[in-house]
């Protein structure tokens, strides 16, 4: 290990992931066997970002955008073609074994558990892989068993677990060695509502109580809205956006909606800065193009209002619109 790669505990706010100009190319071979041609495809191109200790960051993008390639470079599975990346003060591809002690990784569609062994035995083997002291392992397992409600199926073979139970087992395996960074790839894919809620609440608790930094890729926008302090959107291998959720919503021109409950049914409300798009009895939906406070004042002046609700743009619609290129992409905070 070089002096610059000394492992240390990061204080909150210190960089735990630093990627600068990160890129990864693949060479594809095409055509008939005797006349194959090669072409280079850029999976990730010139990506720069920082994740600080204690953050929960969402890494979003459509299929094929470069999310998985980025994750593989962060965990040392792939070597960057260009640029640099440091995770926990180390170059992942050069210090993959040592880095494994500092990070936990969960891939939603792949398990790290032993298929034919009871979950308890799988987690015991994980202890040996990470060389966790027996007492520390027992204490940590007891804590995670309670938090993730593993007790009823600890002695069940992994192959007999439901998807939600298996995911909780994978999270436990990833956290038994108390990593500083948890990398999650689609951790709630295919789960029912109850299982999703259990895992989200657990991740929030782990972040709040232990300061675990979490980087998550997901297509479930519920994960993003419930968990993430900040999001990065990648498309065609490049960052299209980096910032918080309000900033993402502001990037794409999807209007907010004011839901008005009147005392009695009435014709469509007509006020400057708003357009009625739906009416159901005494309830009306107004699409806003002006300051909400001004519109609300106009509506309240001319109508007997029972209730008002301001609905922000749905994050899924925002991200989908950004993918489609509704407007030029930009980095949050850029002028």
Steps between C-alpha positions, in 0.01 A plus 500: 500500500631844411498781760215667316281192538494479879154394613340730756158562643339783308345783698153605384532714189840365392515347150464123502463469120688730263463445125672738258454470123406136551453303177466141387509377140424154366617353170229313308573248229240487222435334166576157347769287662766560233418865449432624847536871567560665831351816635538677829193578706510747787296371793604783729659822383664781701293462818604711798331488839562477873306311766565617854496292816151472646311577179232288332537563128283367219666413169225494241480425131324289239621151412830523315578849631822393675384444859624142535833578334552785744417278796743235379778759477421624850523147642813401304337250266582716198807716439427848364608570143549866589485728800550410863288367785574462869273325747579516873837647401590210269508428130237224475656294218842498671376441857191291439560254785575768756211712376262208558550550874380860471191457281189286482340420165150373421379424149123458499490217246809315624558352842824462692345231720557125467191362326467164680609607846276641773524875520674480838780284354540732201546793734749301707709433189484871418656569839801287406535668160528841663691368804258655745572404863248248631366721780464801273322283242256365758416849627458640150291204384272531802449870425430445129273203574284724715501797262428294188279243673708201389414275795218296341714389204861493622496119482328484161712408194559804282337335199171480695494868599262747339657783301442744786653264756799431277557872450502554875753219527719660233488834682604326820792329324610834355492673839638237737853638468377857575600661168517877468349493152203297379456469123152385400392405150117474477457384863118507492441358152205262494417545869153548644402823674564367851848369414591826329393698804700275734818537296461877455447558870799279580726692260392833646570372850840361403592835346373704796638285782822367349578765242508240222546666162264357238520516121190353338394433143130440455209524261263528796445871547347426841852403611632832376234715665516310829876454531716736300656827611634556150464344157715461192341420164715330239399457137709373208797470734502863615357683797185683400424636847648517848319661791207460740145395412357854495780594262420204277134595490597859414719380213210357300197720423224280639242727665381471857134425560270669749214279617206714615208365703206739480198510728273416206553391137578791266599566137871478416694758698652773284781698660819655359802270527302175511309269269230262617583155364249285686173536690328238719205644693630761742867403439704668226859455382681817387826482306715792616711731287533774763590545865279258701437758773360744246274237345378382841415857598299545179311174548423571867374848418243382245401155636405333827796269552491201736852369440809561281785262413809594298643197319861508387591329171527123539870411508446216252352740248790740557768238444319355196474848351870560562586169329299604195688825476208730570751778563880535494654312788704683758688452822332632810638837598641576156441848367 
